Amino acid sequence: MKPASRIEATIDILSKGHLARVPLDSTVGDYMRVRRYIGAKDRSEIAERVYNVTRAHARLGWWLEKNSSENTPRNRVIAWLVLGEGCGMKRLGELFDGSQYAPDELTEAEHALIAALEGKTLDEPEMSEAVRGECPPDFEVRLRELFGDRFLPEMQAMLQPATLDLRVNLFLAEKEKVIKFLEADNVKTSETPYSPWGLRCEGKAFLSRTKAFQKGWIEIQDEGSQLISYLCGAKPGMQVLDYCAGAGGKTLGLAAAMQRKGRIVAMDTDEKRLMKGRERYKKAQLADIIEVRPLSDDRHRRWLKRQKGTFDIVLLDVPCSGTGTWRRNPDMRWRVYGPQVEELTQIQAEILEKASPCVKPGGTLVYATCSLLREENEAQVAAFLERHPEFTVAALDESLGLGSPFMRLTPLRHGTDGFFAAVLRRGS
C-alpha cells in the first residue's frame, strides 16, 4: 500500500468505529479480515496509527475546538499527523491528493487547521490535567480521589502501549529453557519483576512462529493477570473453582501451578468463550484436571448450588468497568460497551453471593477486577465482609510490592495493566 492509502484506511476505520457499538479491536479486526490484500506491515502501521489517534482523543479534540474545527475522524487524523508525527503542509498535501485509494484533497478549512497546528506539540500547558491525561469527565473525580497527587502521571502512564507479557507453563518447561528457545527464534525476553511465571518481550515478537508457543510452553498474558492466579496459592491436589473463567487464561495458570494434580472447574455465562479454552487446555497438556461447566446451562447452575463447602479455592475475576485496561483498550475511556458501573457493582455482589458458599472452611476466596474504581474493589469487598463475617482479609505481604492488604496494580507503579485482588479466608 502507498502511504496515502494507509492514511485513508486509518480514517475509514476510525469512521466505522465512530458509528459502531463494538470495541475498537473488533472494528480493526473486521476491517482487515475482508481486505486480505493488505500486507502485514501495512496492517501493523494502520493499526498502530488508529490506536495512537484514539489514545490522543481528548488532546486532539482540545486542539480542534481551539481552532474551531469540527471533531471528525478525518480532522483528528490530520491533527495527529501534524502534532503526533510532525507532518507539514507539503507532506499532507502529498498524502491527501485525491488519487485512487488516497484521502480526498485538503479543503481550505483543513489548510487553515494545518497552518494553525504546525510547530505545536500534542501536549499544551493550557490543557487541563484531565485532558493531558486523557481522563474522561465521568471518571475524573473518582480517579483524583484514588491517585491524589499522582493523578496526572498515573493517567499519562496509561497512554503508553501495553507490554507483551508471557506466562510460562511451568508444568511443561522451566523459564530458563523457554528463554533460550525463544531467543533461538529471535524473540528476546526478560523476567517480569513480580510474577514468578512471567517473561516480558523486548520489541515486537511473532510468537506464533516460535517452538515455545507451538509446544504450549507459553501463553500471552499480562503480568498483572498472572498475579491474580498466583495469589490464589493453588497447590497440587486441590479443588479449585474458577467461576468467571472466560477463555481460560487464569484457569491455565492455576492448572500449571497444580502440576496437573487435583481438579479445576471452569465456569462462565458466556458458553462460546468458555469453550474456546478447551483447545488451549489440551495444547498446554492440562485438560485432564479441568472441567468446563457453562452457567448458561441450567444443569450446571443446579450443580453449583450443591457445592457448598467443596472448594479449597474459589476465584472470582468478575465482570468490571475495565478501567485498568485503558492503555490496552483506549477506546474504552470514551465508549461504554456493556453495563454501566452501577449495574456492574450489582452483578459483582450477586456473583460473590452465589459463589462464596462453595469455599470450604479454611479455604480461600479471591475477588479480582481489572478496574481502578474503589466501588468495584475495596467498597465491594467491605460490603461482602459485612454480610459474611465468616470471611476475613488475608493481607498481602508488603514486601511483595503489590499493595496491602489488597493487591492494587497500575501501569505507572508496576508496568502492568490496572488490577485489584483481595484474598479472603473462610473461618474453619
C-alpha positions in Angstrom: 0.0 0.0 0.0 1.1 3.6 -0.6 1.4 5.9 2.5 -1.7 7.8 1.3 -3.7 4.5 1.2 -2.7 3.7 4.8 -3.9 7.1 5.9 -7.2 6.6 4.1 -7.6 3.2 5.8 -7.0 4.8 9.2 -9.7 7.4 8.5 -12.0 4.7 7.3 -11.5 2.5 10.4 -12.0 5.5 12.8 -15.1 6.5 10.9 -16.6 3.0 11.3 -15.6 2.9 15.0 -17.2 6.3 15.5 -20.6 4.9 14.5 -20.3 1.3 15.8 -21.1 -0.1 19.2 -18.3 -2.6 19.2 -14.8 -2.4 20.7 -12.0 -0.9 18.6 -10.1 -4.1 18.3 -13.1 -5.8 16.8 -13.6 -2.9 14.4 -9.9 -3.1 13.3 -10.1 -6.9 13.0 -13.3 -6.8 10.9 -11.8 -4.2 8.6 -8.7 -6.3 8.0 -10.5 -9.6 7.7 -12.3 -8.6 4.5 -9.2 -6.9 3.0 -6.7 -9.8 2.8 -4.8 -7.9 0.2 -3.4 -5.6 2.9 0.1 -6.8 3.8 1.4 -7.5 7.3 3.5 -4.3 7.5 0.6 -2.2 6.2 -1.8 -3.8 8.8 0.7 -3.1 11.6 1.2 0.6 10.6 -2.6 1.2 10.1 -3.5 -0.4 13.4 -0.8 1.5 15.3 -1.9 4.8 13.9 -5.6 4.0 14.7 -4.6 3.3 18.3 -2.4 6.4 18.5 -5.2 8.7 17.3 -7.5 7.0 19.8 -5.0 7.4 22.7 -4.9 11.2 21.9 -8.7 11.6 21.7 -9.1 14.4 24.3 -5.9 16.3 23.3 -6.8 16.2 19.6 -10.3 17.3 20.5 -8.9 20.2 22.5 -6.8 21.4 19.6 -9.7 21.1 17.2 -12.0 23.0 19.4 -9.3 25.7 20.0 -9.1 26.2 16.2 -12.9 26.0 15.6 -12.6 22.8 13.6 -15.2 20.0 13.6 -14.2 17.0 15.7 -14.4 14.3 12.9 -12.3 11.2 12.3 -10.7 12.9 9.3 -9.8 16.1 11.2 -8.5 14.0 14.1 -6.2 12.1 11.7 -5.0 15.4 10.2 -4.3 16.9 13.6 -2.5 13.7 14.7 -0.3 13.7 11.6 0.8 17.3 12.4 1.1 17.1 16.2 2.0 13.4 16.7 4.0 12.6 13.6 5.4 16.1 12.6 4.0 16.2 9.1 3.9 19.6 7.5 1.7 21.2 4.9 3.8 19.9 1.9 3.7 16.3 3.2 0.0 16.4 4.0 -0.7 17.8 0.5 1.1 14.7 -0.9 -0.9 12.3 1.3 -4.3 14.0 0.7 -4.1 14.3 -3.0 -7.5 12.8 -4.0 -5.9 10.0 -6.1 -7.3 6.4 -6.1 -7.3 4.9 -2.6 -6.0 8.2 -1.1 -7.9 10.7 1.0 -9.7 13.5 -0.7 -7.8 16.7 -1.3 -7.4 19.1 1.6 -10.1 21.7 1.9 -9.5 25.4 2.6 -10.6 24.9 6.2 -8.2 22.0 6.6 -5.3 24.0 5.2 -6.1 26.6 7.8 -6.1 24.0 10.6 -2.8 22.6 9.5 -1.2 26.1 9.4 -2.5 26.7 12.9 -1.1 23.4 14.3 2.3 23.5 12.6 5.1 23.9 15.1 2.9 22.9 18.0 3.1 19.7 20.1 0.3 17.4 21.1 0.6 18.4 24.8 -0.1 22.0 25.6 0.4 23.7 29.0 -3.0 25.4 28.7 -4.7 22.0 28.8 -6.3 20.8 32.0 -4.7 17.7 33.7 -7.7 15.7 32.7 -7.2 16.5 29.0 -3.4 15.9 29.2 -4.1 12.6 31.0 -7.0 11.6 28.6 -9.3 11.2 31.6 -13.0 11.0 30.8 -15.1 13.5 32.8 -17.3 10.7 34.2 -14.2 9.2 36.0 -12.2 12.3 36.9 -13.5 12.8 40.4 -13.1 9.2 41.4 -9.6 8.8 39.9 -8.4 12.0 41.5 -9.6 10.7 44.9 -7.8 7.4 44.2 -4.5 8.8 42.9 -4.2 12.2 44.7 -1.0 14.0 43.7 -0.2 11.1 41.3 -3.3 11.7 39.2 -1.6 13.1 36.1 1.4 10.8 36.0 -0.8 7.8 36.7 -3.1 8.8 33.8 -0.3 9.5 31.5 1.2 6.1 32.2 -2.0 4.6 30.8 -1.3 6.4 27.5 1.6 4.1 26.7 1.1 0.9 24.7 0.9 -2.2 26.9 3.9 -4.5 27.1 3.8 -8.0 25.6 4.0 -10.4 28.6 4.1 -14.2 28.5 3.2 -16.7 31.2 5.4 -19.8 31.1 3.7 -23.1 31.5 6.0 -24.4 34.2 4.3 -27.8 34.1 5.9 -28.4 30.7 9.1 -26.3 30.8 11.3 -24.2 33.1 11.7 -20.5 32.4 15.4 -20.7 31.5 14.6 -23.3 28.9 11.8 -21.2 27.4 14.0 -18.1 27.3 16.7 -20.0 25.3 14.1 -21.4 22.9 12.6 -18.0 22.3 15.9 -16.4 21.8 16.7 -19.1 19.2 13.6 -17.9 17.4 14.7 -14.3 17.6 12.4 -13.3 20.5 14.3 -11.6 23.3 12.7 -11.6 26.7 13.4 -10.7 30.3 11.8 -12.0 33.5 8.9 -10.0 34.8 9.6 -8.2 38.2 6.6 -9.6 40.1 5.2 -12.7 38.6 7.4 -15.8 39.0 5.8 -17.2 35.9 6.3 -14.3 33.6 8.5 -13.1 30.7 8.4 -9.7 29.0 9.1 -9.5 25.3 11.6 -6.8 24.1 10.2 -5.1 21.0 7.8 -6.8 18.5 7.6 -10.5 18.6 5.9 -13.0 16.2 5.2 -15.7 18.8 3.0 -18.0 16.7 6.1 -19.0 14.7 8.1 -20.0 17.8 8.6 -23.5 19.0 7.8 -22.4 22.6 4.3 -21.3 21.5 3.7 -24.3 19.3 4.6 -26.7 22.1 2.2 -25.0 24.6 5.1 -23.7 26.8 3.9 -20.1 26.8 0.6 -18.1 26.8 0.3 -14.3 26.2 -0.9 -12.9 29.5 -0.3 -9.5 31.2 1.8 -9.9 34.3 -0.9 -8.4 36.4 -3.4 -11.0 35.2 -0.8 -13.7 36.0 -0.5 -12.4 39.6 -4.2 -12.9 40.2 -3.8 -16.7 39.6 -0.5 -16.7 41.6 -2.2 -15.1 44.7 -4.7 -17.9 44.8 -2.0 -20.2 46.1 -3.1 -23.2 44.1 -1.2 -26.4 45.0 -1.2 -30.0 43.6 -4.3 -32.0 44.7 -6.5 -29.0 45.4 -10.2 -28.5 44.4 -10.5 -25.1 42.6 -13.4 -23.2 41.1 -12.7 -20.5 38.5 -16.2 -19.0 38.4 -15.7 -16.3 35.8 -13.2 -18.3 33.7 -13.8 -16.6 30.3 -11.5 -18.1 27.7 -9.4 -19.7 30.4 -6.2 -17.6 30.8 -6.3 -17.8 34.6 -7.5 -21.3 34.6 -4.4 -22.3 32.8 -2.2 -20.5 35.3 -4.0 -22.4 38.2 -3.7 -25.7 36.4 0.0 -25.3 35.8 0.6 -24.3 39.4 -1.2 -27.5 40.5 1.1 -29.6 38.2 -2.0 -31.3 36.7 -2.9 -32.8 40.0 -6.3 -32.1 41.5 -9.4 -30.6 39.9 -10.4 -27.2 38.5 -14.0 -26.4 37.5 -14.1 -23.5 34.9 -17.5 -21.7 34.7 -18.8 -18.7 32.8 -22.1 -17.3 31.5 -20.5 -16.9 28.0 -20.6 -20.5 26.8 -18.9 -19.8 23.4 -16.0 -18.0 25.1 -15.7 -20.7 27.8 -15.5 -23.5 25.2 -12.6 -21.7 23.4 -10.5 -22.6 26.4 -10.7 -26.3 25.7 -8.1 -26.2 22.9 -5.8 -24.1 25.0 -6.1 -26.7 27.9 -5.2 -29.5 25.5 -2.3 -27.7 24.0 -0.9 -26.9 27.5 -1.4 -30.6 28.4 -3.5 -29.6 31.4 -7.0 -30.6 30.1 -7.2 -33.7 32.3 -7.9 -31.8 35.5 -10.2 -29.1 34.0 -14.0 -29.4 33.9 -15.9 -26.9 31.8 -19.4 -26.1 33.0 -21.2 -23.2 31.2 -23.5 -21.3 33.5 -25.9 -20.8 30.6 -26.9 -24.5 31.1 -29.5 -24.9 33.9 -27.9 -28.3 34.9 -24.7 -26.6 35.8 -26.4 -23.8 37.8 -28.2 -26.5 39.8 -24.9 -28.4 40.3 -23.3 -25.2 41.7 -25.9 -24.9 44.4 -24.9 -28.4 45.6 -21.2 -27.5 46.0 -21.4 -25.8 49.4 -18.1 -26.1 51.2 -16.5 -28.1 48.4 -13.5 -26.0 47.1 -10.2 -25.1 48.5 -10.0 -22.0 46.3 -12.8 -20.0 44.5 -11.5 -17.4 42.1 -13.9 -14.6 41.1 -12.4 -12.5 38.3 -15.7 -10.6 38.0 -17.1 -8.5 35.1 -16.0 -4.9 35.6 -15.6 -1.5 34.0 -12.2 -2.4 32.6 -10.7 1.0 33.6 -7.4 -0.7 34.4 -7.0 -1.8 30.8 -7.2 1.7 29.2 -3.7 1.5 27.9 -4.6 -1.7 26.0 -8.2 -0.6 25.1 -8.0 3.3 24.7 -11.5 3.5 23.2 -13.0 2.2 26.5 -12.2 5.5 28.1 -14.9 7.2 25.9 -17.3 4.4 25.0 -19.2 2.0 27.2 -19.8 -1.3 25.5 -21.5 -3.1 28.4 -23.3 -2.4 31.6 -22.7 0.9 33.5 -20.6 0.9 36.7 -23.8 1.0 38.8 -25.1 -2.2 37.1 -21.7 -3.9 37.3 -21.4 -3.4 41.1 -24.7 -5.2 41.5 -23.6 -8.0 39.2 -20.3 -8.3 41.2 -22.2 -8.5 44.5 -24.5 -11.2 43.1 -21.6 -13.3 42.0 -20.0 -13.0 45.4 -23.2 -14.3 47.0 -23.6 -17.2 44.5 -20.0 -18.4 44.6 -18.8 -17.8 48.1 -20.7 -20.6 49.7 -18.6 -23.0 47.6 -15.5 -22.2 49.7 -14.8 -24.8 52.2 -13.9 -23.9 55.9 -10.3 -22.8 55.9 -10.4 -22.2 52.2 -9.7 -19.2 50.1 -11.9 -16.7 48.1 -10.0 -14.5 45.7 -12.0 -11.5 44.4 -10.4 -9.7 41.4 -11.1 -7.0 38.8 -9.3 -5.1 36.1 -10.9 -1.9 37.4 -9.3 1.1 39.1 -12.6 2.2 40.8 -13.0 1.8 44.6 -16.7 1.0 44.3 -15.8 -2.1 42.3 -12.9 -3.0 44.6 -12.4 -2.0 48.2 -16.0 -1.0 48.7 -17.3 -4.2 47.2 -15.1 -6.3 49.5 -16.1 -4.3 52.5 -19.8 -4.8 51.8 -19.3 -8.5 51.3 -17.4 -8.9 54.6 -20.1 -7.0 56.4 -22.6 -9.5 55.1 -20.3 -12.5 55.7 -18.3 -12.3 58.9 -17.2 -15.8 58.4 -14.6 -14.4 55.9 -11.6 -12.3 56.8 -9.0 -10.5 54.8 -5.7 -12.3 54.3 -3.4 -9.2 53.9 -0.7 -9.4 51.3 2.9 -9.2 52.4 4.0 -5.6 51.8 7.4 -6.8 50.7 5.8 -8.2 47.5 5.3 -4.6 46.3 1.8 -5.3 45.1 -0.1 -3.3 47.7 -1.5 -4.3 51.1 -3.9 -5.5 52.4 -5.1 -5.9 48.8 -3.2 -6.1 45.5 -3.5 -2.8 43.6 -1.5 -2.6 40.4 -1.1 0.3 38.0 0.9 0.9 34.8 2.9 3.7 36.5 4.0 1.7 39.6 4.1 -1.8 38.3 4.3 -1.7 34.5 1.1 -3.9 34.3 -2.5 -3.2 33.5 -4.5 -1.9 36.4 -5.7 -4.8 38.6 -7.2 -5.3 42.0 -7.3 -8.5 44.0 -8.4 -9.3 47.5 -7.6 -12.6 49.2 -10.2 -13.7 51.8 -10.1 -16.7 54.1 -13.1 -18.6 55.4 -13.1 -19.4 59.0 -12.7 -23.1 59.9 
